Amino acid sequence: MHVASVGARKAANIEASLAAADVGLTADDLAEIDRLTADAVPVAGASPEGIS
C-alpha cells in the first residue's frame, strides 16, 4: 500500500480493503489521474504514525 488505510483497526478491515489491489488501471486511466492532479498542492500535517 502507498496510502494510509484509514479506519483499518482490525484484520477484517484490511482484508476488506485488499480488494482494491485487484483494480487495474489502463494507461488512459493513469493519464486522466495525472491530468486531474496536475494542479494539486501537497498538504503537510499529522501522519498516522504521529497520531496516538
C-alpha positions, 0 to 999 in steps of 0.5 A: 500500500502507498496510502494510509488505510484509514479506519483499518483497526482490525484484520477484517478491515484490511482484508476488506480493503485488499480488494482494491489491489485487484483494480487495474488501471489502463494507461488512459486511466493513469493519464486522466489521474495525472491530468486531474492532479496536475494542479494539486498542492501537497498538504503537510500535517499529522501522519498516522504514525504521529497520531496516538 
